[in-house]
Amino acid sequence: MRNFLYTCIILLCNDAFAQDSMSTKYVDRQNVVATVKKSIAKKSNYATQIDSLMKTSFERNLFNGNVLVAKDGKIIYQKSFGFADELKQNALNSRSIFNIGSIAKEFNAVAIMILVERGSLNLDDKLSKFNMGLPKWSEKVTVRHLINYASGIPPIESGLTPVYDDDAWKILRSNENLLFEPGTSYRYDNGNVFLQRRIIEKVSGLSFEEFVMKNIVKPLKMFNAVFDPKPGHKNRTSCYDMENIRCPEVKFIRGWLWIDINDLYKWVEGMNSNEIISKKSFQTLLENPYAKDEGGSLGRYLEKEELQRHNGVSYRFESIFLNDMKERITIILLSNNLNRVWELGYTIHNLMLGKGYEIPKKSIYQAIRTEGLVNVDRAIESYYRLKANAAEEFNFKNPSELNKLGYELLRLGKHRESIAIFRLATTEFPNDANLFDSLGEAYYTNKQYDLALKSYNMAITLGETTGNSNKMAEKIRSIN
């Protein structure tokens, strides 16, 4: 097959680089063919390295899902690892559809821009124009505010309580006050998404789902995409946890498009080539004028690198794509087991750029978690034993591994155990302000206010950046 490919390349080069009769100069066809061969070999080497990375990650229980990598508009690597659900009887394949979380919010934003380009609405239109029965704040909030999460509208969800369309309407229509003046701050909230979808319906006369299928899905030939598929739908995956327990199938506001990895690649390519909206509209969605560092409807855009990054999480579904417009590299990972898609995505990107990279190590969080939920002292013993005997195999350099376990214990009401893990974390990472902030929270929850204040003060000394430690320290002083 490879010899045939090279033969075809040589024939093409013969046709394309014939003798110039005017100058009697000849193109050195051998050099051209050598360059093409070198390019093919380089892409083959990329694929080999990526395959080794992904196989090892799967063997270390760090990834269950689908991966696709493209360079210069051509897929150079694509593979499925693991299973479609917790029963582990059906293997994932290229047609497996996933809940892509927040990435699905791109479809309503682009639908908005389609209507803008048609002259059906303006980004500076006030919400009051659409007669949706909203309070007086609708006279100040614009469509532009919605697509940039700068509206300040009341949140439609609290905690893990599911919110349906009717619930969302009641919440928005009954709250008279905004969280902040539109355009003055940023809050990532699904209420902005909900209202975008309802505006699309008002303006187009179609349901949101019908509009997207007609104007986005069909033109891009995303033939496997489906809105809000029910359990049992063909090719549908289910998410599950480390104990192989399926995630709850909770409904939410409607309008979430599930897609396979090839359809997501078609979407990224469609945006890059301006098949659906213009380059100007695409740029409008990439750049958030109200919160540049927060990103907007199409995820985060790193202007200097010309890199678009968007990730989505829903229960234990997790997805990410990196759209490197400068180097023409696209990396997509879809998982139904809350895996290391962020880390793996950037590792593949570094690999493609010729930068140094490491194959991810096994998770120390996963290694001691089960024991930690039962007997935290034994879990800590296991931690030190693994560090002494298997330091090269497990990830001991990432403070979030212990932080994650500490918060899991805290949420379960295991306050003493949580404190023990956070103390371990601060011992292992004595310069990490975030870990001392976490330890302070655990002490505070356990009503050990003096120790909480000491931990918060340490976080402040180390430069804790969110301001939470300062706020909590003041709160504790007022208690005392």
C-alpha positions as CSV (number, residue, x, y, z in Angstrom):
1,M,0.0,0.0,0.0
2,R,2.8,2.4,0.9
3,N,4.7,1.6,-2.3
4,F,1.6,2.3,-4.3
5,L,1.1,5.6,-2.5
6,Y,4.7,6.7,-3.3
7,T,4.2,5.7,-6.9
8,C,1.1,7.9,-7.1
9,I,3.0,10.8,-5.5
10,I,5.8,10.5,-8.1
11,L,3.3,10.5,-10.9
12,L,1.6,13.5,-9.5
13,C,4.9,15.3,-9.2
14,N,5.7,14.4,-12.8
15,D,2.5,16.1,-13.9
16,A,2.8,19.1,-11.7
17,F,6.4,19.9,-12.2
18,A,7.1,19.5,-15.9
19,Q,10.0,21.1,-17.9
20,D,9.7,24.9,-18.2
21,S,10.2,25.3,-21.9
22,M,10.8,29.0,-21.6
23,S,13.7,28.8,-19.1
24,T,14.9,25.2,-19.8
25,K,15.0,24.8,-16.0
26,Y,13.8,21.6,-14.4
27,V,12.3,20.9,-11.0
28,D,14.3,18.4,-9.0
29,R,11.5,15.8,-8.8
30,Q,13.5,13.6,-6.5
31,N,13.8,16.3,-3.9
32,V,10.1,16.9,-4.1
33,V,9.3,13.2,-3.7
34,A,11.8,13.0,-0.8
35,T,10.0,15.9,1.0
36,V,6.6,14.3,0.6
37,K,8.0,11.0,1.8
38,K,9.5,12.7,4.8
39,S,6.1,14.4,5.6
40,I,4.3,11.0,5.4
41,A,6.9,9.4,7.7
42,K,6.6,12.2,10.2
43,K,2.8,11.8,10.4
44,S,3.3,8.1,10.8
45,N,5.7,8.7,13.6
46,Y,3.1,11.0,15.3
47,A,0.5,8.2,15.0
48,T,2.9,5.7,16.6
49,Q,3.7,7.9,19.5
50,I,0.1,8.9,20.1
51,D,-0.9,5.2,20.0
52,S,1.7,4.3,22.6
53,L,0.5,7.2,24.8
54,M,-3.2,6.2,24.5
55,K,-2.6,2.5,25.0
56,T,-0.6,3.1,28.1
57,S,-3.2,5.5,29.5
58,F,-5.9,2.9,28.9
59,E,-3.9,0.2,30.6
60,R,-3.4,2.5,33.6
61,N,-7.1,3.1,33.8
62,L,-6.7,6.8,32.9
63,F,-8.8,6.8,29.7
64,N,-12.0,5.1,28.5
65,G,-13.3,6.7,25.3
66,N,-12.5,7.8,21.8
67,V,-9.7,9.9,20.4
68,L,-9.1,11.6,17.1
69,V,-6.1,13.7,15.9
70,A,-5.9,15.5,12.6
71,K,-3.1,17.5,11.0
72,D,-3.5,19.8,7.9
73,G,-7.1,18.7,7.5
74,K,-6.4,14.9,7.5
75,I,-7.1,12.5,10.3
76,I,-3.7,10.9,11.2
77,Y,-4.9,9.0,14.3
78,Q,-8.3,7.7,15.5
79,K,-9.1,4.9,17.9
80,S,-11.5,3.7,20.6
81,F,-10.5,2.4,24.0
82,G,-12.8,0.7,26.4
83,F,-16.6,0.3,26.8
84,A,-19.8,2.0,26.1
85,D,-21.3,1.4,29.6
86,E,-20.6,-0.1,33.0
87,L,-21.5,-3.6,31.9
88,K,-18.3,-3.6,29.8
89,Q,-19.9,-5.9,27.2
90,N,-20.1,-3.4,24.3
91,A,-16.9,-1.9,23.1
92,L,-16.8,1.7,22.0
93,N,-16.4,2.4,18.3
94,S,-16.2,5.5,16.1
95,R,-20.0,5.8,15.9
96,S,-20.5,5.8,19.7
97,I,-22.3,9.0,20.7
98,F,-21.4,10.9,23.8
99,N,-22.8,13.7,26.0
100,I,-20.3,16.4,25.3
101,G,-21.4,18.7,28.1
102,S,-20.7,22.4,27.6
103,I,-19.3,21.9,24.1
104,A,-22.9,21.4,23.0
105,K,-23.5,25.1,24.0
106,E,-21.6,26.0,20.8
107,F,-24.6,25.0,18.7
108,N,-27.0,27.6,20.1
109,A,-24.3,30.3,19.9
110,V,-23.6,29.6,16.2
111,A,-27.4,29.4,15.6
112,I,-27.6,32.9,17.0
113,M,-24.9,34.1,14.6
114,I,-26.7,32.4,11.6
115,L,-29.8,34.5,12.4
116,V,-27.6,37.6,12.8
117,E,-26.1,37.1,9.4
118,R,-29.5,36.7,7.9
119,G,-30.6,40.0,9.5
120,S,-33.2,38.3,11.7
121,L,-31.8,39.7,14.9
122,N,-29.0,41.9,16.2
123,L,-26.6,41.0,19.0
124,D,-27.5,44.3,20.7
125,D,-31.2,43.5,20.7
126,K,-32.7,43.7,24.2
127,L,-34.4,40.6,25.5
128,S,-37.6,42.6,26.0
129,K,-37.9,42.7,22.2
130,F,-38.7,39.0,22.1
131,N,-41.8,39.2,24.4
132,M,-40.8,36.3,26.6
133,G,-42.6,37.6,29.7
134,L,-39.4,38.4,31.6
135,P,-39.0,41.0,34.3
136,K,-37.9,44.6,33.7
137,W,-34.2,43.6,33.6
138,S,-35.0,42.2,30.1
139,E,-34.8,45.8,28.9
140,K,-31.1,46.0,29.8
141,V,-29.8,42.5,28.9
142,T,-28.9,42.0,25.3
143,V,-28.2,38.9,23.1
144,R,-24.5,39.8,23.2
145,H,-24.6,39.6,27.0
146,L,-26.1,36.1,26.8
147,I,-23.6,34.6,24.4
148,N,-20.7,36.0,26.6
149,Y,-22.2,35.0,30.0
150,A,-22.1,38.6,31.0
151,S,-25.9,39.1,31.4
152,G,-26.2,38.9,35.2
153,I,-29.5,37.0,34.9
154,P,-30.8,35.0,37.9
155,P,-29.3,31.5,38.0
156,I,-31.8,28.7,37.0
157,E,-30.1,25.9,38.9
158,S,-28.9,25.3,42.4
159,G,-26.7,22.4,43.4
160,L,-27.6,19.1,41.7
161,T,-31.4,19.7,41.4
162,P,-32.5,19.1,37.8
163,V,-34.2,22.0,36.1
164,Y,-36.6,21.5,33.3
165,D,-37.9,24.1,30.8
166,D,-40.9,25.0,32.8
167,D,-38.8,25.4,36.0
168,A,-36.4,27.6,34.2
169,W,-39.2,29.9,33.0
170,K,-40.6,30.2,36.5
171,I,-37.3,31.0,38.0
172,L,-36.4,33.7,35.4
173,R,-39.9,35.3,35.3
174,S,-40.2,35.5,39.1
175,N,-36.8,37.0,39.9
176,E,-36.8,40.8,39.6
177,N,-33.2,41.4,40.3
178,L,-30.0,40.8,38.3
179,L,-26.9,39.4,40.0
180,F,-24.9,42.3,38.4
181,E,-25.3,45.0,35.8
182,P,-25.1,43.5,32.3
183,G,-21.6,43.7,30.9
184,T,-19.9,44.4,34.2
185,S,-19.0,40.9,35.2
186,Y,-19.0,37.2,34.1
187,R,-21.0,34.2,35.4
188,Y,-21.0,30.9,33.5
189,D,-24.7,29.8,33.9
190,N,-27.1,27.7,31.9
191,G,-29.7,30.3,32.1
192,N,-27.9,32.2,29.4
193,V,-28.0,29.0,27.3
194,F,-31.6,28.5,27.9
195,L,-32.6,32.0,26.8
196,Q,-30.4,31.8,23.7
197,R,-32.3,28.7,22.6
198,R,-35.7,30.3,23.3
199,I,-34.7,33.4,21.3
200,I,-33.7,31.1,18.3
201,E,-37.2,29.6,18.5
202,K,-38.9,33.0,18.7
203,V,-37.1,34.4,15.7
204,S,-37.0,31.3,13.5
205,G,-40.4,29.9,14.1
206,L,-38.8,26.5,14.6
207,S,-37.9,24.5,17.7
208,F,-34.3,24.9,18.6
209,E,-33.7,21.3,17.7
210,E,-35.3,21.7,14.3
211,F,-33.3,24.8,13.6
212,V,-29.9,23.2,14.4
213,M,-30.7,20.0,12.5
214,K,-31.7,22.0,9.4
215,N,-29.0,24.7,9.5
216,I,-26.0,23.0,11.1
217,V,-26.3,19.2,11.4
218,K,-27.4,18.4,7.9
219,P,-25.2,20.9,6.0
220,L,-22.1,19.5,7.8
221,K,-23.4,15.9,7.3
222,M,-23.2,15.1,11.0
223,F,-25.4,12.1,10.3
224,N,-25.0,10.4,13.7
225,A,-25.9,13.4,15.9
226,V,-29.1,13.3,18.0
227,F,-30.8,15.5,20.5
228,D,-31.4,14.3,24.1
229,P,-31.3,10.6,23.2
230,K,-33.0,8.2,25.7
231,P,-31.2,5.2,27.2
232,G,-31.2,2.4,24.7
233,H,-30.8,4.7,21.7
234,K,-28.5,3.2,19.1
235,N,-24.8,4.0,19.6
236,R,-25.6,5.9,22.9
237,T,-23.0,5.6,25.6
238,S,-23.6,5.8,29.4
239,C,-21.2,7.2,31.9
240,Y,-20.1,5.2,34.9
241,D,-17.7,5.6,37.9
242,M,-14.6,3.7,39.1
243,E,-16.9,1.2,40.9
244,N,-18.7,0.5,37.5
245,I,-21.9,2.2,38.7
246,R,-23.9,3.9,36.0
247,C,-24.5,7.7,36.3
248,P,-28.1,8.7,37.0
249,E,-30.0,9.5,33.9
250,V,-31.4,12.8,35.0
251,K,-33.2,15.0,32.5
252,F,-32.5,18.7,32.2
253,I,-33.5,21.7,30.1
254,R,-33.9,20.3,26.5
255,G,-31.6,20.9,23.6
256,W,-28.4,18.9,24.2
257,L,-26.9,17.4,21.1
258,W,-25.0,14.1,21.5
259,I,-22.5,13.4,18.8
260,D,-19.8,10.9,17.8
261,I,-16.1,11.9,17.4
262,N,-16.2,12.1,13.6
263,D,-19.2,14.5,13.8
264,L,-17.4,16.7,16.3
265,Y,-14.4,16.8,14.0
266,K,-16.8,17.9,11.1
267,W,-18.0,20.6,13.4
268,V,-14.5,22.0,14.2
269,E,-13.6,21.8,10.6
270,G,-16.8,23.5,9.6
271,M,-16.1,26.4,11.9
272,N,-12.5,26.7,10.6
273,S,-13.6,26.8,7.0
274,N,-16.6,29.1,7.6
275,E,-19.1,26.6,6.1
276,I,-21.8,27.7,8.5
277,I,-21.0,31.2,9.6
278,S,-18.5,33.8,8.4
279,K,-15.0,34.2,9.7
280,K,-16.1,37.5,11.3
281,S,-19.0,35.8,13.1
282,F,-16.7,33.0,14.2
283,Q,-14.2,35.5,15.7
284,T,-17.1,37.3,17.4
285,L,-17.9,34.1,19.3
286,L,-14.3,33.3,20.1
287,E,-13.5,36.6,21.8
288,N,-15.3,37.6,24.9
289,P,-15.2,41.5,25.2
290,Y,-16.4,41.4,28.8
291,A,-14.1,38.7,30.2
292,K,-11.2,37.9,27.9
293,D,-9.6,35.5,30.2
294,E,-12.8,33.5,30.8
295,G,-13.7,32.6,27.3
296,G,-17.1,32.7,25.7
297,S,-19.5,30.5,23.8
298,L,-16.8,28.6,21.9
299,G,-14.7,27.9,24.9
300,R,-11.4,29.7,25.6
301,Y,-9.5,31.3,22.8
302,L,-5.8,31.9,23.3
303,E,-5.1,34.6,20.8
304,K,-1.3,34.5,20.8
305,E,-1.2,30.8,20.1
306,E,-4.3,30.9,17.8
307,L,-5.6,28.0,19.9
308,Q,-9.3,27.3,20.7
309,R,-9.9,25.0,23.6
310,H,-13.2,23.8,24.8
311,N,-14.0,21.1,27.3
312,G,-17.3,19.8,28.7
313,V,-18.3,17.7,31.7
314,S,-21.7,16.2,32.5
315,Y,-21.7,13.7,35.4
316,R,-18.8,11.4,34.4
317,F,-18.9,12.3,30.7
318,E,-15.9,14.5,29.8
319,S,-14.7,15.8,26.5
320,I,-12.2,18.2,25.1
321,F,-11.0,19.5,21.8
322,L,-8.0,21.6,20.9
323,N,-8.2,23.5,17.7
324,D,-4.8,24.8,16.9
325,M,-5.4,27.1,13.9
326,K,-1.8,28.2,13.5
327,E,-0.4,24.7,13.2
328,R,-3.6,23.2,11.7
329,I,-3.8,20.5,14.4
330,T,-7.1,19.2,15.8
331,I,-7.2,17.0,18.9
332,I,-10.5,15.5,20.2
333,L,-11.1,13.2,23.2
334,L,-14.5,12.0,24.3
335,S,-14.9,9.9,27.5
336,N,-17.7,8.4,29.5
337,N,-15.7,7.8,32.6
338,L,-14.4,11.2,33.7
339,N,-10.9,10.6,32.5
340,R,-7.8,12.6,32.0
341,V,-8.9,14.2,28.7
342,W,-7.5,17.7,29.6
343,E,-4.1,16.3,30.4
344,L,-4.1,13.9,27.5
345,G,-5.2,16.5,25.1
346,Y,-2.3,18.8,26.0
347,T,0.1,15.9,26.0
348,I,-0.8,15.0,22.4
349,H,-0.6,18.7,21.5
350,N,3.0,18.9,22.9
351,L,3.9,15.7,21.1
352,M,2.6,17.1,17.8
353,L,4.6,20.4,18.4
354,G,7.8,18.4,19.0
355,K,7.8,19.5,22.7
356,G,8.7,17.3,25.6
357,Y,5.9,15.2,27.0
358,E,5.3,12.4,29.6
359,I,3.0,9.5,29.4
360,P,0.6,10.0,32.3
361,K,1.3,7.9,35.4
362,K,-1.3,5.9,37.4
363,S,-3.5,8.0,39.6
364,I,-2.6,7.8,43.3
365,Y,-6.1,9.1,44.0
366,Q,-7.5,6.0,42.4
367,A,-5.0,3.8,44.1
368,I,-5.9,4.7,47.6
369,R,-9.5,6.0,47.2
370,T,-11.4,2.8,48.1
371,E,-9.2,2.2,51.1
372,G,-9.5,5.8,52.1
373,L,-13.3,5.7,52.2
374,V,-13.1,2.8,54.7
375,N,-9.9,3.4,56.7
376,V,-8.0,6.6,56.1
377,D,-5.0,5.6,58.2
378,R,-4.4,2.6,56.1
379,A,-4.9,4.7,53.0
380,I,-2.1,7.0,54.1
381,E,0.1,4.0,54.9
382,S,-0.5,2.8,51.3
383,Y,0.3,6.2,50.0
384,Y,3.8,6.2,51.6
385,R,4.4,2.5,50.7
386,L,3.6,3.2,47.0
387,K,5.7,6.3,47.1
388,A,8.7,4.3,48.4
389,N,8.3,1.4,46.1
390,A,6.5,2.6,42.9
391,A,7.3,6.3,42.6
392,E,7.9,6.0,38.8
393,E,4.6,4.2,38.3
394,F,2.2,6.6,40.2
395,N,1.6,10.3,40.0
396,F,2.9,11.9,43.2
397,K,3.6,15.3,41.6
398,N,0.0,16.5,41.2
399,P,-1.5,18.1,44.3
400,S,-5.0,17.8,42.9
401,E,-4.9,14.0,43.4
402,L,-4.9,14.3,47.2
403,N,-7.1,17.4,47.1
404,K,-9.8,15.4,45.2
405,L,-9.8,12.6,47.8
406,G,-10.0,15.1,50.6
407,Y,-13.0,16.8,49.2
408,E,-14.7,13.5,48.4
409,L,-14.4,12.6,52.1
410,L,-15.6,16.1,53.2
411,R,-18.7,15.8,51.0
412,L,-19.4,12.4,52.6
413,G,-19.3,14.0,56.1
414,K,-16.1,12.2,57.0
415,H,-14.5,15.3,58.5
416,R,-11.7,13.6,60.5
417,E,-10.7,11.6,57.5
418,S,-10.9,14.6,55.2
419,I,-8.6,16.6,57.6
420,A,-6.1,13.7,57.6
421,I,-5.9,13.7,53.8
422,F,-5.5,17.4,53.6
423,R,-2.8,17.4,56.2
424,L,-1.0,14.7,54.2
425,A,-1.4,16.9,51.1
426,T,0.0,20.0,52.8
427,T,2.9,18.0,54.1
428,E,3.7,16.7,50.7
429,F,3.2,20.1,49.0
430,P,4.1,22.7,51.7
431,N,4.1,25.6,49.3
432,D,0.7,25.0,47.8
433,A,-1.7,27.7,48.9
434,N,-4.8,26.0,47.5
435,L,-4.2,22.9,49.7
436,F,-3.9,25.0,52.9
437,D,-7.2,26.7,51.8
438,S,-8.7,23.2,51.5
439,L,-7.4,22.2,54.9
440,G,-8.9,25.4,56.4
441,E,-12.3,24.5,54.9
442,A,-12.1,21.0,56.5
443,Y,-11.2,22.4,59.9
444,Y,-13.9,25.0,59.6
445,T,-16.5,22.4,58.7
446,N,-15.4,20.4,61.7
447,K,-15.8,23.6,63.9
448,Q,-12.1,23.6,64.7
449,Y,-11.9,27.4,64.1
450,D,-8.4,28.0,65.6
451,L,-6.8,25.4,63.3
452,A,-9.0,26.7,60.4
453,L,-7.7,30.2,60.9
454,K,-4.1,29.0,61.1
455,S,-4.5,27.1,57.8
456,Y,-6.2,30.1,56.0
457,N,-3.5,32.4,57.2
458,M,-0.9,30.0,55.8
459,A,-2.8,30.0,52.5
460,I,-2.7,33.8,52.5
461,T,1.0,33.9,53.2
462,L,1.6,31.5,50.3
463,G,-0.4,33.8,47.9
464,E,-3.8,32.2,47.7
465,T,-5.4,34.0,44.7
466,T,-9.2,33.6,44.9
467,G,-9.6,35.7,48.0
468,N,-11.5,32.9,49.8
469,S,-8.9,32.5,52.5
470,N,-9.0,36.2,53.4
471,K,-12.8,36.1,53.4
472,M,-12.9,33.0,55.7
473,A,-10.2,34.3,58.0
474,E,-12.3,37.4,58.5
475,K,-15.4,35.3,59.1
476,I,-13.6,33.2,61.8
477,R,-12.3,36.3,63.5
478,S,-15.9,37.6,63.8
479,I,-17.0,34.3,65.3
480,N,-14.3,34.5,67.9
